[in-house]
């Protein structure tokens, strides 16, 4: 058994396209509320929320149904919603300046689209996203399979970290912190799951659970392990694995990535199982699973989840497009373009720009890739920086190209470690203008943003 350790340090600081089924339009109100994020003894924290809670209101529906939500903006800033990982129609993607105008305070916008794929997804703010996501503007979007797996419980676990002032328990509003922007990003000092510190759920010994893990943090890469559980990874970024992968050791989960696990509870009655995070050589408990009683069923083996209908990937004659990740601390930019103007690294830093993609320190006027509908492409991400980056493509999933040239799992966000090069295979099958950016949101805000067109 791995030991569990408290993240709170004594009194001084806190640590860490199918046929649509008709649905009514429901309001999803972006608003300011107070919630108890920190442990007892600290005050409630003022957060920004979709629907009054953190995470925001869970949206759960079946494959082929429609999401119909009216964003009502009761915040002091313009806002939009991006439906992360959904292969969505372009006009509903929620990117200001690319797919829609930002929704001004006091105004609304209706999102109406079909969910074509079963899986674990999420939605989050995409205007001033480093700040707005850090304030709590996100929620889970769960699309159930037609044939659900045989489990006793289905738990959605949204992981996040918050930067709170220990004296007040309020969010530290240093969103223009240049150290964060130029280094690893905004890392918090309090880790929560489903908006709670060290939450507890009741389970039975021998129970089979589906754990839907969503990393909603600004920049933290969670290195996850199981305590008192055995299990398999059955889906990544919403897409089922052909062969479930046994969990052995720790598994990284980068910002915006999701991972579905099916696990069996091994701990005895009266004990605590759970999900743990490895950090600096220590194991920290994230979720308590209090074991009481015995499950009725005794299951063995695992079946894969039903596959989503995905395009066939063809690498023959698929052109390779190189995207170089540049800049940041210890690899400072010599120069890069803002629009069509080339600026020195010093000039860029004065504007809060520390990163670049292929020499551009913002979304360029021309697309990185202009693809014909249905065409196949390879993108080679080359990380010349001293930090990892979680690169996310909107509107599409892609397949990782493994070192031996074979195709790995479907993803929508890929973690590129420092100094690493990774290739992906993309079938450009969703028309529109789509964002491509680093999901360490401070990196995106300070330069790591591009786009591609499918026409």
Secondary structure by P-SEA (a helix, b strand, c coil): cbbbbbcccccccccccccccccccccccccccccccccccccccccccccccccccbbbbcccbbbbbbbbcccccccccccccccccccccccccccccccccccbbbbbbbbccccccccccccaaaaaaaacccbbbbbbccccccccbbbbbbbbcccccccccccccccccaaaaacccccccbbbcccccbbbbbbcccbbbbbbccccccbbbbbbbbcccccccccccccccccccccccbbbbcccbbbbbbbbbccccccccbbbbbcccbbbbcccccccccccccccbbbbcccccccccccccbbbbbbbbbbcccccccbbbcccccccaaaaaaacccccccccccccccccccccccccbbbbbbcccccccccccccbbbbbbcccccccccccbbbbcccbbbbbbbcccccccccccccaaaaaaaccccccccc
